[in-house]
Amino acid sequence: MTSLLHSVRRLPNKLRLLTRSLRQLLKDRRHLRGNLRKLQRAWHDGGLHSLKGALLGLTDGITPNSWEEHRHAFAQTVRPHIIERIQRMGAPATISVIVPTYNTPEHMLKAMLRSVQDQLYPHWEMCIADDASTQPHVIAVLQAFAKKDKRIKLHLGQTNQGVSHASNQALALATGAFVVLLDHDDLLEEQALFRVAESIVQDNPDMLYSDEVLVSPDGKTVLQYFHRPAFSPEYLRSHPYIVHMVGFRTELLRSLGGFDEQLKISQDYDLILRVSEQAQTIVHLPEILYQWRTHTNSAGHDRANEVMAVSSAVLQRHLQRCGLKGHVDSGASFNFFEARYPLHSGQRVAIIIPTKNHGDLVRQCINSIRATTSQVAYDIVVIDHESNEPATIAYLESIRHQVQVLRYTGVFNFSTINNWAVQQLAQQPVPHTHYLFCNNDIEALEPGWLERMLELAQQPDVGMVGAQLLYPDRSSIQHAGVCVGAFGIAEHYGKFLRLPPDRIDISFMGRLIVTHEVAAVTAACLLMRRDTFEEINGFDEALAVGFGDVDLCLRTLFKGWRVLYCPQATLLHHESFTRGKTVGYDPHPEDSALFAARWKAFLQEGDPYFNPGLSTQHTCWQVKAPLPCQLDIGRRVYRRPPGALRQTLQHSGHTST
């Protein structure tokens, strides 16, 4: 009854979400025909559940006016309080804004300069180095602004030597303890430098970055919202997800030699990687503080081959500096990469598959593992929980010479069964370095999936790795990591979202196709280090059915281990489309209540890898509507003690993982 009431309460909200999505779909006439085709394919392939996922994935509820409405609301509600805070600041820090210029369009150059002058936080200096612009208006505009505002410093280069050289010349002018990078044709939001100053006082960051919007040249149309997660090292190795706004402690930046002047492209990516290797504190400011303006002179896809080649080399050097043996492959699309690592010798994986009956599923699971796994030493261990179907009993008996079959008796408790299995394995003479917890309805698709997971799980600071799971239609996402806090407690990222035929979807900042840190993954297919499992004392048996895996992940995270999602390991999860389970449905309310009480503070503060500008009523990174407008934005603070492999994440100065 409790579960039924829980679902009924959520029904109006789900209907509102679907209605809003349908309304937005009809408004978007430019893409209406293509979107209707997507819905038709979803209905044909997966029925109602797939149709719902496709509909939710078509729109984010944001209108063309949302950005200006947000800025107006900010000016009315938040700006006055920020001004009060600035007035109360003692000994305010000077922030140096670093800007290299070269032949900037006049209207864009003036708008960029004014965006700094309009900052609510007045304690800044602007350090501009012009790289020998050939268009006369550039120098004229810069000198005119500098003459009227003594906070603007100029270096006028006589020969064109590239953006990295100009950036270093601008850095040489800086006297502030912290620098912020600004491109010559972009804009800062008026509160940007206040957010930086606030973090300097409270967090003492070595590096920080914010969210941003990509806008049309006239600034009137938002083309894309970039809502980023907390600092994610593996994500950064897969995709340069940190772009604008970014800032650094001046002393650290200079100690690293500033920008690499050998680089004419990807120089920011190289700098961010080098700083992140040394930084002890990296702060994410989850607020849109930067307008990235696109125009005909912008670099990008027209130099795609050069970008990919240079960025791959930059990443390769990063791996070497980090002491990681490996190589960099091109990823699934432009500006995506895959870091590959050789497998260590002496590793052995125990693949633990609990089941009660369903011999056909177990057979399919085991056969698929054998057919796709050849480079990893492993043992398959089936935990038979009182099977009573003759066919299943006969099958398990027939495979005893190939796999271990351990009999478990007692009341069903997912956590207890897996803990018991690990205890039995610990008593055996052949040691295992990792455990793969695997549902009996998992089917491996392609060779190499376990190798890809183990490449990551063998890293000394990685505690566990989860896979990408698809529904049986082979095109709908079942799991792409877990968002803790979605629909009140937790839900899978991307659930019901349809992939294109090649399974390459670079939307949502590539979160479906790149390896990255998450707060949790499902135990339907979860690879975990043995020493991590032992350190956190395994699954909590108080959580009998639900959220035991999420609880396991959060305790792992709190101990400083990283939890990774690995989309290169793609498997089928034969979880039925038709058994009534939908997004937000709760089949185990008792476990949900216990989990919610235990992790109350974490749920209130929010999953650090899920941006607060995104809606927790969606599973596919939908922008929240209306856009959040808050005085306190909930900074995500990544701290790495000197010499330590593991990290901690904090939220607005309060420990959250």
Phi, psi and omega in degrees: 000317179300317180296320180296314179298320179301316181291321181296319180299326183277346185301312179302322180295319179297319179296322178297318180298315181293320179297316179297319179296319180294320179298316179294324179300315182291331178290328185278075186292333182298326182247014188300312184298314180295321179294322178295324177296320177299318180294321179297317179295320180298317180296318181294320186276323189227006177072206189297316182298315180293323178298317180297315179298320179294320180295315179295332182278351183279334187214153180250007179079003180268133179260167177301338181268356188301320184294313180292325176297320178296314181295323177294316179297322178299314182298326183279326191249324188257321184308313181300324181288325176296318178301319177297317180295320179298320180295334180270353182293130175265138179046063184297144180280144173274130180252128180263120179265117186264123182224112168273137180237151173196114176048044180289134174307137190302314182294327179287322179297314180296319180295321178299313181298318181292329180295331175280317179297333181274006181298138176295326178274116189271352189269074181223163168226147181248119184250105187247129174239117179269134186265055177059056178301141179265348178269118190298335182295334184298306181296320181298316180294314181299314181293325179295316179292318181294327180295325183271340184227107184291351177282351180263119180251142184237141165233120183253105181289149181264336178229146181284118183236008174101162187293326180294317178297315180297321179296319177294325177295322177292320178299325180296337179279345190287135173244353179285157179283348181220139179243147176237134180270137178221125176287152189292346183241015182248181184226145170263140170290154190297336181265002189303308184288333173296316179299322177295312181298320179298318179291322178303316182291316190266333187244340184052058185283152167271333181208146174214161178208162185231182170273170181203171171236145171264124185237162177292164182304327180277356177076006185268343184235124174278120181270331181197142173259136177245098177256110190264159174273176170301165185306128186228096185303317182290325175299317180295330176283344181261336186194135178286073187285341175269117181235285180229154341282143179226143180219160185218153170292126188302316182299317180294316181300317180290325180295335179269002178087010179066215181283146177281110186286354173284344184264128175257352179208156182063019182291326178293318179299315178300316182295316181298319178297314182295319178293318182298333178292330184257339186294136175267335180223122178235125186247133171258126176262100186280067179208146178284108184243004189214137172251115179266112186262127179265144176203178188295338181269359182293138176280158179164239187294339178291346177239034189302314182297319179294317179301313182296318182294313182291316181295323177298318178294321177299316179294321180299318178294325177298314179300318180297317179296329180277359181073023180260117176282123181174181178220164184251125173254155172293144181274198187286343183206179181302133176070021173241145186222160175231117174274122181251140185233134177294143180286137177288151176283158175081008180268144179214134185250131171264118180265108188260118184237099175284147177202154165227109185065211181054049180301329179295321178291317180298317179301312180299318180298309183295315181299321181291324177297314180297322184287341187242003184233114182226342186260000183239135173285127183210159173232133176268129182234111178266127176260105183272110181265079172059046175298140180230004175278126183305320182295320179292316180300316180295319180296313181298324178293325184287340184256009184299332180281351182249328182225163173275135174239113181252131182271126177242132178239148179132176180297143180295126174209108186304317182294316181297318181299315181290321176298317180298318180299316179296321178298319179294319181292327181295338181271356183270155187289335181268112184283147176248138178270337183218154174242132171252109176276124192222127175290156181285349181256024175268140176229119178287143185255314190228149178299147173096356184297317181289325176300317181296320179293320182289328175307322181276316185293340180281347178294138191296341180252009178260122182271323182203159182224134176249159184257167168275127180244136178248155170286168184300342177288353177067011179225354181250131181290132170256327182205128173224046188098172182239130173265111179281120184112344178294136181054036174097320183232292180192150176203158181288138171296142171072009187301129181074359180289132181273137176264154173291170184305325180275002179061023178251107180235107184267006176290174182058037180058032175073015187296337180282334192246358181240150174291134178200164178287143173223166177284331184200159173223163180280147177277008173297332173203092188226121178261127187225140175295142178296317182292329175294313180302317181291321182296324182261009175064034170066199179291148175274115186286353173290338176262096191284322187234309188254145172065012174295324179289320179294319176299318178301317180294317182294322176294325174297316180297318181295334177278358177096003176278153175270146175245124187241147170256128184241096182287347177288345171261097183247124182227162174269142173241111185279048173279126192294141171287338195249011183268007174097358181276126180229173176302128178090350179288139185237101181275356183220072186297330180294314177296322180298316181296318180295315180298315182297323179290318182294320185252032183304312182297318180296317180295324179290319182284329177103146176302122183296338181265008176237118187291135180294350174279359178254154184277130175279002175262013174228161178247004183232052168055047180277136179294135182289136178236125358287163179299139181301142180224094191227150174285315178255117190264352179074064180299143176256120189246120178259123180237136178233108179301144181306128177082356183266146177279324186272158183239166169234149176248138177233159184236113180052035177089357180247130184301131177235340172213000000 
